[in-house]
Amino acid sequence: MKRWAAWTAAGAMLVAAWGVAAITPPDDAASAPFPVAATLGSEATGRNMALTVTNPRMSEGATGRSAAQSRALWSAEGTWLVVDLEARSLDSDTGVHLNLVDLVVGERTFSASDRPVSMRRIGLATGLDQSGGLAYELPEDILDDAGAATARLRLGLSDDDRLDSVIELQLDLTTLPHESDAEIAEPDWSRP
């Protein structure tokens, strides 16, 4: 075999190996969630769930009703992200709860607070929208995080999002309106 033919064959094999490596899915692809991109104020649908996120805002405090003592008022100071949303199930009421309520900022993940009454773990009904809020207690320096401009709100039916749809809404925390004290809307049936 001539020397140039050997070099050509070796180059072709390297290009082929690079191509195979480029199209090979990552190891976790077999169990990855199915992301559903959402936009603020527009309905997004996933597995047995439809929801609309509205009115995200940053706050220096949050108030609502206490989840531990249902008649007591609850409040907390700090850095909070509060969002409102409407959600319903699409096919079945049985065991349909809004369990995945995460906010991803850079490398950090925050779950919605369980201290106030909110839409966290709320049971959803078929065809009947429920509206309410979610509140995320964040570190004081969160707006200095490089990921604050590309934060992702991840909402779904299961805490374990493998092979499940996850509704994702991108938020720029640095440009959201700021309030001194945001009220967390209690879950209620939406009115047309």
Summary of the structure (lengths in Angstrom):
residues: 192
radius of gyration: 22.1
end to end distance: 79.1
largest distance: 87.5
contacts: 560
relative contact order: 0.23
helix: 19%
strand: 45%
